[in-house]
Structure formats: C-alpha cells, structure tokens
Amino acid sequence: MTRTETRIEGIVLDEGLTVTLSELTQLCGSSGRAVRLMVTEGLLRPKGERPEDWRFDGFQVRRARRAVRLQRDLELNLAGTALALDLLDELESLRERLRILEHQVGQRRRELP
C-alpha cells in the first residue's frame, strides 16, 4: 500500500504586523525589484517615502503574497494582477456583506412567532 503525505505550510499574519521591504521579499519569495514595481503600479501602498523607509502592514503582506501567486500561477502582468487583486478584494467584501445579511435575516426569523 502506498501512503501519500501532504505537507501544508502557512504564515499567520497579524493585522498589526509591519515588515520592511527586505522582510516582505522573504515572505513573498519575490525580489525587491518586483515589490518596487508593485508599489509603483499602485498594487501595494507602503508607509514611508523611500524604499529603505517602507513599512508594509499585514494587509499589504497578504496582498503582495497573493500578487506573486497570481503572477506565477496565471502568468499575469502587473496590470492583470492589479485587476485580479481588485476583483478578489471586491469578492471578499461582498461575501462579508452577504454573511452579515444572512446572519441578520436568521436572527429576524428566530424572532418571528
């Protein structure tokens, strides 16, 4: 009998997390040049004026990791990656709103006689 082993890796990102450009490149498996291009194109919005001063919060880290995956897996250019990220953000927002509405409807149904 053959036994298959699956390994799953992950990084827990705290909303209060802030990382430098160097740390972000390590977390994303990307180059500093690629991250600088993402900032130039508006995909990422770090705090700080110069690359040496940039700080990325947990949301930006998640967005950068997602961008790198989209570029790698789907071979998207920066414009396609930006569009895909915006659509994914909108989808998450709509799902959250739907979850809230479903919760409110469920509460109202329980209140009815």
N, CA and C atoms as an extended XYZ file, in Angstrom:
339
Properties=species:S:1:pos:R:3:atomname:S:1:resname:S:1:resid:I:1 pbc="F F F"
N         0.847       -1.175        0.000 N   MET     1
C         0.000        0.000        0.000 CA  MET     1
C         0.895        1.242        0.000 C   MET     1
N         0.562        2.196       -0.855 N   THR     2
C         1.308        3.440       -0.947 CA  THR     2
C         0.667        4.478       -0.056 C   THR     2
N         1.478        5.145        0.683 N   ARG     3
C         0.985        6.182        1.589 CA  ARG     3
C         1.392        7.545        1.049 C   ARG     3
N         0.415        8.441        0.882 N   THR     4
C         0.681        9.780        0.395 CA  THR     4
C         0.690       10.741        1.566 C   THR     4
N         1.712       11.558        1.596 N   GLU     5
C         1.825       12.532        2.671 CA  GLU     5
C         1.681       13.932        2.084 C   GLU     5
N         0.817       14.738        2.681 N   THR     6
C         0.605       16.105        2.228 CA  THR     6
C         1.155       17.046        3.276 C   THR     6
N         1.939       17.990        2.802 N   ARG     7
C         2.517       18.981        3.713 CA  ARG     7
C         1.930       20.342        3.386 C   ARG     7
N         1.409       21.006        4.379 N   ILE     8
C         0.829       22.331        4.206 CA  ILE     8
C         1.618       23.313        5.049 C   ILE     8
N         2.035       24.413        4.407 N   GLU     9
C         2.750       25.450        5.124 CA  GLU     9
C         1.925       26.716        5.101 C   GLU     9
N         2.068       27.529        6.119 N   GLY    10
C         1.344       28.782        6.163 CA  GLY    10
C         2.057       29.785        7.057 C   GLY    10
N         1.640       31.009        6.881 N   ILE    11
C         2.163       32.092        7.709 CA  ILE    11
C         0.971       32.793        8.324 C   ILE    11
N         0.979       32.942        9.628 N   VAL    12
C        -0.081       33.657       10.316 CA  VAL    12
C         0.278       35.134       10.304 C   VAL    12
N        -0.623       35.919        9.729 N   LEU    13
C        -0.363       37.350        9.614 CA  LEU    13
C        -1.265       38.118       10.565 C   LEU    13
N        -0.656       38.884       11.425 N   ASP    14
C        -1.358       39.728       12.367 CA  ASP    14
C        -1.634       41.060       11.688 C   ASP    14
N        -2.816       41.604       11.901 N   GLU    15
C        -3.156       42.903       11.308 CA  GLU    15
C        -2.187       43.988       11.762 C   GLU    15
N        -1.625       43.858       12.948 N   GLY    16
C        -0.697       44.849       13.468 CA  GLY    16
C         0.737       44.646       12.999 C   GLY    16
N         0.960       43.603       12.230 N   LEU    17
C         2.283       43.295       11.718 CA  LEU    17
C         2.788       44.389       10.786 C   LEU    17
N         4.032       44.765       10.917 N   THR    18
C         4.673       45.643        9.936 CA  THR    18
C         6.020       45.032        9.589 C   THR    18
N         6.330       45.041        8.296 N   VAL    19
C         7.591       44.471        7.833 CA  VAL    19
C         8.280       45.450        6.893 C   VAL    19
N         9.581       45.284        6.752 N   THR    20
C        10.376       46.103        5.846 CA  THR    20
C        10.302       45.517        4.438 C   THR    20
N        10.869       46.226        3.487 N   LEU    21
C        10.926       45.737        2.110 CA  LEU    21
C        11.662       44.406        2.051 C   LEU    21
N        12.781       44.308        2.725 N   SER    22
C        13.564       43.076        2.741 CA  SER    22
C        12.768       41.913        3.324 C   SER    22
N        12.087       42.168        4.437 N   GLU    23
C        11.272       41.119        5.065 CA  GLU    23
C        10.112       40.711        4.156 C   GLU    23
N         9.514       41.685        3.475 N   LEU    24
C         8.408       41.380        2.568 CA  LEU    24
C         8.870       40.495        1.425 C   LEU    24
N        10.035       40.783        0.884 N   THR    25
C        10.535       39.951       -0.218 CA  THR    25
C        10.736       38.509        0.239 C   THR    25
N        11.194       38.326        1.470 N   GLN    26
C        11.364       36.975        2.011 CA  GLN    26
C        10.017       36.290        2.213 C   GLN    26
N         9.040       37.027        2.742 N   LEU    27
C         7.718       36.451        2.975 CA  LEU    27
C         7.004       36.080        1.682 C   LEU    27
N         7.298       36.828        0.610 N   CYS    28
C         6.629       36.609       -0.680 CA  CYS    28
C         7.404       35.681       -1.596 C   CYS    28
N         8.680       35.508       -1.324 N   GLY    29
C         9.511       34.770       -2.250 CA  GLY    29
C         9.693       35.547       -3.545 C   GLY    29
N         9.823       36.846       -3.405 N   SER    30
C         9.932       37.735       -4.554 CA  SER    30
C        11.171       38.599       -4.416 C   SER    30
N        11.461       39.351       -5.450 N   SER    31
C        12.630       40.235       -5.413 CA  SER    31
C        12.227       41.644       -4.985 C   SER    31
N        13.203       42.411       -4.538 N   GLY    32
C        12.957       43.807       -4.187 CA  GLY    32
C        12.484       44.599       -5.391 C   GLY    32
N        13.037       44.280       -6.554 N   ARG    33
C        12.637       44.962       -7.794 CA  ARG    33
C        11.156       44.724       -8.081 C   ARG    33
N        10.709       43.477       -7.932 N   ALA    34
C         9.307       43.148       -8.195 CA  ALA    34
C         8.386       43.893       -7.236 C   ALA    34
N         8.781       43.971       -5.960 N   VAL    35
C         7.952       44.677       -4.973 CA  VAL    35
C         7.931       46.173       -5.288 C   VAL    35
N         9.076       46.730       -5.655 N   ARG    36
C         9.116       48.156       -6.014 CA  ARG    36
C         8.200       48.441       -7.211 C   ARG    36
N         8.166       47.535       -8.185 N   LEU    37
C         7.258       47.698       -9.327 CA  LEU    37
C         5.796       47.651       -8.877 C   LEU    37
N         5.490       46.759       -7.926 N   MET    38
C         4.115       46.682       -7.408 CA  MET    38
C         3.728       47.980       -6.718 C   MET    38
N         4.673       48.585       -6.012 N   VAL    39
C         4.406       49.867       -5.349 CA  VAL    39
C         4.208       50.955       -6.402 C   VAL    39
N         5.074       50.991       -7.395 N   THR    40
C         4.982       51.990       -8.466 CA  THR    40
C         3.634       51.897       -9.192 C   THR    40
N         3.156       50.673       -9.412 N   GLU    41
C         1.893       50.460      -10.124 CA  GLU    41
C         0.668       50.615       -9.220 C   GLU    41
N         0.892       50.803       -7.917 N   GLY    42
C        -0.218       51.014       -7.001 CA  GLY    42
C        -0.824       49.747       -6.432 C   GLY    42
N        -0.218       48.595       -6.676 N   LEU    43
C        -0.721       47.344       -6.108 CA  LEU    43
C        -0.509       47.304       -4.609 C   LEU    43
N         0.593       47.902       -4.164 N   LEU    44
C         0.924       47.953       -2.743 CA  LEU    44
C         1.095       49.403       -2.333 C   LEU    44
N         0.724       49.703       -1.090 N   ARG    45
C         0.824       51.066       -0.577 CA  ARG    45
C         1.539       51.051        0.778 C   ARG    45
N         2.861       51.081        0.731 N   PRO    46
C         3.603       51.066        1.993 CA  PRO    46
C         3.572       52.427        2.674 C   PRO    46
N         3.871       52.422        3.944 N   LYS    47
C         4.078       53.676        4.673 CA  LYS    47
C         5.561       53.999        4.544 C   LYS    47
N         5.874       55.268        4.391 N   GLY    48
C         7.258       55.691        4.241 CA  GLY    48
C         7.496       56.241        2.848 C   GLY    48
N         8.459       57.135        2.758 N   GLU    49
C         8.738       57.829        1.496 CA  GLU    49
C         9.644       57.034        0.566 C   GLU    49
N        10.723       56.507        1.096 N   ARG    50
C        11.727       55.829        0.285 CA  ARG    50
C        11.696       54.333        0.564 C   ARG    50
N        12.163       53.514       -0.385 N   PRO    51
C        12.175       52.061       -0.169 CA  PRO    51
C        12.839       51.641        1.143 C   PRO    51
N        13.890       52.357        1.560 N   GLU    52
C        14.536       51.997        2.833 CA  GLU    52
C        13.626       52.251        4.029 C   GLU    52
N        12.670       53.163        3.869 N   ASP    53
C        11.764       53.524        4.963 CA  ASP    53
C        10.428       52.798        4.889 C   ASP    53
N        10.164       52.116        3.781 N   TRP    54
C         8.855       51.487        3.602 CA  TRP    54
C         8.559       50.481        4.697 C   TRP    54
N         7.308       50.499        5.132 N   ARG    55
C         6.789       49.516        6.076 CA  ARG    55
C         5.466       49.025        5.513 C   ARG    55
N         5.290       47.718        5.513 N   PHE    56
C         4.102       47.083        4.973 CA  PHE    56
C         3.333       46.425        6.109 C   PHE    56
N         2.037       46.700        6.194 N   ASP    57
C         1.220       46.090        7.245 CA  ASP    57
C         0.757       44.696        6.798 C   ASP    57
N         0.040       44.008        7.684 N   GLY    58
C        -0.418       42.652        7.399 CA  GLY    58
C        -1.263       42.552        6.147 C   GLY    58
N        -2.116       43.546        5.901 N   PHE    59
C        -2.949       43.546        4.706 CA  PHE    59
C        -2.081       43.618        3.451 C   PHE    59
N        -1.056       44.481        3.476 N   GLN    60
C        -0.167       44.633        2.328 CA  GLN    60
C         0.662       43.364        2.093 C   GLN    60
N         1.063       42.704        3.181 N   VAL    61
C         1.810       41.447        3.048 CA  VAL    61
C         0.929       40.408        2.365 C   VAL    61
N        -0.310       40.288        2.837 N   ARG    62
C        -1.241       39.328        2.232 CA  ARG    62
C        -1.465       39.648        0.757 C   ARG    62
N        -1.628       40.923        0.454 N   ARG    63
C        -1.858       41.355       -0.926 CA  ARG    63
C        -0.629       41.063       -1.810 C   ARG    63
N         0.557       41.306       -1.280 N   ALA    64
C         1.784       41.036       -2.037 CA  ALA    64
C         1.946       39.546       -2.304 C   ALA    64
N         1.690       38.727       -1.304 N   ARG    65
C         1.795       37.271       -1.485 CA  ARG    65
C         0.794       36.790       -2.533 C   ARG    65
N        -0.405       37.328       -2.477 N   ARG    66
C        -1.431       36.969       -3.458 CA  ARG    66
C        -1.008       37.417       -4.862 C   ARG    66
N        -0.448       38.615       -4.971 N   ALA    67
C         0.004       39.136       -6.271 CA  ALA    67
C         1.089       38.248       -6.861 C   ALA    67
N         2.039       37.848       -6.042 N   VAL    68
C         3.124       36.989       -6.521 CA  VAL    68
C         2.566       35.651       -7.005 C   VAL    68
N         1.617       35.090       -6.252 N   ARG    69
C         0.996       33.820       -6.672 CA  ARG    69
C         0.260       33.967       -7.996 C   ARG    69
N        -0.497       35.069       -8.147 N   LEU    70
C        -1.231       35.295       -9.393 CA  LEU    70
C        -0.274       35.426      -10.575 C   LEU    70
N         0.801       36.172      -10.372 N   GLN    71
C         1.773       36.351      -11.448 CA  GLN    71
C         2.439       35.024      -11.809 C   GLN    71
N         2.766       34.244      -10.807 N   ARG    72
C         3.444       32.966      -11.038 CA  ARG    72
C         2.494       31.922      -11.635 C   ARG    72
N         1.342       31.731      -10.998 N   ASP    73
C         0.435       30.654      -11.407 CA  ASP    73
C        -0.322       30.948      -12.697 C   ASP    73
N        -0.726       32.206      -12.880 N   LEU    74
C        -1.529       32.563      -14.054 CA  LEU    74
C        -0.739       33.348      -15.096 C   LEU    74
N         0.536       33.584      -14.792 N   GLU    75
C         1.410       34.335      -15.696 CA  GLU    75
C         0.809       35.691      -16.067 C   GLU    75
N         0.287       36.392      -15.050 N   LEU    76
C        -0.302       37.710      -15.272 CA  LEU    76
C         0.770       38.787      -15.258 C   LEU    76
N         0.560       39.837      -16.046 N   ASN    77
C         1.422       41.010      -15.966 CA  ASN    77
C         0.925       41.880      -14.810 C   ASN    77
N         1.574       43.011      -14.576 N   LEU    78
C         1.190       43.859      -13.438 CA  LEU    78
C        -0.235       44.390      -13.564 C   LEU    78
N        -0.639       44.805      -14.778 N   ALA    79
C        -1.997       45.328      -14.962 CA  ALA    79
C        -3.032       44.232      -14.697 C   ALA    79
N        -2.780       43.031      -15.177 N   GLY    80
C        -3.695       41.916      -14.930 CA  GLY    80
C        -3.739       41.534      -13.466 C   GLY    80
N        -2.588       41.594      -12.824 N   THR    81
C        -2.515       41.293      -11.391 CA  THR    81
C        -3.301       42.322      -10.590 C   THR    81
N        -3.152       43.598      -10.946 N   ALA    82
C        -3.884       44.662      -10.243 CA  ALA    82
C        -5.388       44.449      -10.388 C   ALA    82
N        -5.835       44.135      -11.589 N   LEU    83
C        -7.262       43.888      -11.822 CA  LEU    83
C        -7.737       42.686      -11.021 C   LEU    83
N        -6.982       41.600      -11.061 N   ALA    84
C        -7.367       40.392      -10.325 CA  ALA    84
C        -7.432       40.674       -8.822 C   ALA    84
N        -6.471       41.419       -8.286 N   LEU    85
C        -6.477       41.747       -6.856 CA  LEU    85
C        -7.700       42.588       -6.491 C   LEU    85
N        -8.016       43.566       -7.323 N   ASP    86
C        -9.195       44.403       -7.059 CA  ASP    86
C       -10.469       43.561       -7.073 C   ASP    86
N       -10.569       42.657       -8.027 N   LEU    87
C       -11.757       41.792       -8.107 CA  LEU    87
C       -11.832       40.842       -6.913 C   LEU    87
N       -10.708       40.299       -6.498 N   LEU    88
C       -10.694       39.420       -5.331 CA  LEU    88
C       -11.054       40.185       -4.053 C   LEU    88
N       -10.559       41.420       -3.918 N   ASP    89
C       -10.921       42.255       -2.767 CA  ASP    89
C       -12.420       42.533       -2.750 C   ASP    89
N       -12.975       42.850       -3.921 N   GLU    90
C       -14.416       43.107       -4.030 CA  GLU    90
C       -15.214       41.864       -3.690 C   GLU    90
N       -14.760       40.710       -4.164 N   LEU    91
C       -15.442       39.451       -3.858 CA  LEU    91
C       -15.448       39.188       -2.356 C   LEU    91
N       -14.315       39.404       -1.700 N   GLU    92
C       -14.247       39.212       -0.243 CA  GLU    92
C       -15.187       40.163        0.480 C   GLU    92
N       -15.243       41.410        0.022 N   SER    93
C       -16.127       42.403        0.628 CA  SER    93
C       -17.588       41.991        0.471 C   SER    93
N       -17.950       41.551       -0.710 N   LEU    94
C       -19.336       41.129       -0.956 CA  LEU    94
C       -19.693       39.888       -0.139 C   LEU    94
N       -18.766       38.958       -0.018 N   ARG    95
C       -19.018       37.759        0.794 CA  ARG    95
C       -19.227       38.124        2.259 C   ARG    95
N       -18.444       39.088        2.748 N   GLU    96
C       -18.602       39.527        4.137 CA  GLU    96
C       -19.959       40.191        4.342 C   GLU    96
N       -20.351       41.045        3.393 N   ARG    97
C       -21.666       41.699        3.482 CA  ARG    97
C       -22.785       40.661        3.438 C   ARG    97
N       -22.649       39.664        2.580 N   LEU    98
C       -23.658       38.603        2.485 CA  LEU    98
C       -23.738       37.818        3.792 C   LEU    98
N       -22.584       37.512        4.381 N   ARG    99
C       -22.568       36.785        5.652 CA  ARG    99
C       -23.298       37.576        6.733 C   ARG    99
N       -23.060       38.889        6.779 N   ILE   100
C       -23.718       39.747        7.765 CA  ILE   100
C       -25.227       39.772        7.524 C   ILE   100
N       -25.633       39.929        6.282 N   LEU   101
C       -27.064       39.959        5.953 CA  LEU   101
C       -27.744       38.629        6.277 C   LEU   101
N       -27.092       37.516        5.958 N   GLU   102
C       -27.666       36.211        6.278 CA  GLU   102
C       -27.815       36.039        7.776 C   GLU   102
N       -26.854       36.540        8.526 N   HIS   103
C       -26.928       36.473        9.987 CA  HIS   103
C       -28.114       37.298       10.501 C   HIS   103
N       -28.297       38.515        9.948 N   GLN   104
C       -29.406       39.380       10.358 CA  GLN   104
C       -30.747       38.755       10.009 C   GLN   104
N       -30.849       38.156        8.824 N   VAL   105
C       -32.103       37.502        8.416 CA  VAL   105
C       -32.388       36.317        9.320 C   VAL   105
N       -31.363       35.562        9.664 N   GLY   106
C       -31.541       34.423       10.565 CA  GLY   106
C       -32.028       34.849       11.935 C   GLY   106
N       -31.534       35.967       12.439 N   GLN   107
C       -31.978       36.474       13.737 CA  GLN   107
C       -33.438       36.903       13.671 C   GLN   107
N       -33.830       37.560       12.600 N   ARG   108
C       -35.220       38.013       12.457 CA  ARG   108
C       -36.175       36.834       12.362 C   ARG   108
N       -35.767       35.788       11.673 N   ARG   109
C       -36.625       34.607       11.558 CA  ARG   109
C       -36.855       33.950       12.908 C   ARG   109
N       -35.815       33.939       13.732 N   ARG   110
C       -35.963       33.339       15.076 CA  ARG   110
C       -36.874       34.184       15.956 C   ARG   110
N       -36.954       35.502       15.670 N   GLU   111
C       -37.777       36.402       16.478 CA  GLU   111
C       -39.254       36.312       16.101 C   GLU   111
N       -39.573       35.823       14.899 N   LEU   112
C       -40.973       35.734       14.450 CA  LEU   112
C       -41.697       34.642       15.222 C   LEU   112
N       -43.003       34.873       15.500 N   PRO   113
C       -43.763       33.849       16.240 CA  PRO   113
C       -44.057       32.641       15.400 C   PRO   113
